[in-house]
Amino acid sequence: MPLITKFVLKTVFKDRRFKYLMESLNGLDLSKIKTDEENSKLLQKSAKAFVKKEETKMNIRISSHELEKIKEIAEKEGLKYQTFIKSVLHKYITGQLVEEKHKPAS
């Protein structure tokens, strides 16, 4: 049995209205939306206030080989490795990252 388990990303929506909204935004051409510095600053301030959360530090022990692999994957994703680990953990605990079911070998 392999030690590495494959995971797939699935999108979880709170309800049908939210799913419809998100799907309708997929085709939106954002290049047509005009921006200005004042609106940009207001949006940044609102976004920071929205995501501001109390966080707790955590220390874990991990093999150097595993950490190097995590850093490689994070770099490919364009993320810092700590951000990548936090993202993976968040997706796993919210059910967005699920184990891929394997068919038995015939």
LINDAWO-V174485 format. One record per residue. N is the residue number from 0. PSI is psi in whole degrees, 0 to 359 (999 if undefined). OMEGA is omega in whole degrees, -180 to 180 (999 if undefined). Layout:
n & psi & omega
N & PSI & OMEGA
N & PSI & OMEGA
//
This chain:
n & psi & omega
0 & 130 & -178
1 & 149 & 178
2 & 334 & -178
3 & 128 & 179
4 & 136 & 178
5 & 142 & 177
6 & 150 & 175
7 & 149 & -180
8 & 128 & 175
9 & 146 & -179
10 & 129 & 179
11 & 124 & 180
12 & 145 & -179
13 & 321 & 178
14 & 176 & -177
15 & 324 & -180
16 & 317 & 179
17 & 319 & 178
18 & 315 & 179
19 & 316 & 180
20 & 312 & -178
21 & 319 & 179
22 & 325 & 180
23 & 335 & 179
24 & 343 & -178
25 & 323 & -178
26 & 6 & -176
27 & 129 & 178
28 & 99 & -176
29 & 345 & -179
30 & 341 & -180
31 & 350 & -179
32 & 123 & 180
33 & 142 & 178
34 & 156 & 172
35 & 166 & -174
36 & 321 & -179
37 & 313 & 178
38 & 322 & 180
39 & 315 & 179
40 & 320 & 179
41 & 317 & 179
42 & 320 & 178
43 & 317 & 179
44 & 316 & 179
45 & 318 & 180
46 & 317 & 179
47 & 319 & 179
48 & 324 & -178
49 & 318 & -176
50 & 357 & -179
51 & 119 & -178
52 & 156 & 174
53 & 128 & -179
54 & 153 & 178
55 & 139 & 177
56 & 151 & -180
57 & 138 & 175
58 & 135 & 176
59 & 156 & 174
60 & 134 & -178
61 & 147 & -179
62 & 150 & -179
63 & 326 & 178
64 & 314 & 180
65 & 320 & 179
66 & 320 & 178
67 & 319 & 178
68 & 319 & 178
69 & 316 & 180
70 & 321 & 178
71 & 313 & -180
72 & 317 & 180
73 & 318 & 179
74 & 319 & 178
75 & 327 & 180
76 & 353 & -180
77 & 28 & -178
78 & 158 & 168
79 & 150 & -173
80 & 328 & 178
81 & 319 & 178
82 & 320 & 179
83 & 313 & -180
84 & 316 & 179
85 & 319 & 180
86 & 315 & 180
87 & 314 & 179
88 & 316 & 179
89 & 314 & -180
90 & 323 & 180
91 & 313 & -176
92 & 340 & 177
93 & 3 & 177
94 & 8 & 179
95 & 343 & 179
96 & 110 & -175
97 & 154 & -180
98 & 134 & 178
99 & 129 & -180
100 & 134 & -180
101 & 139 & 175
102 & 141 & 178
103 & 143 & 179
104 & 137 & -179
105 & 999 & 999
//
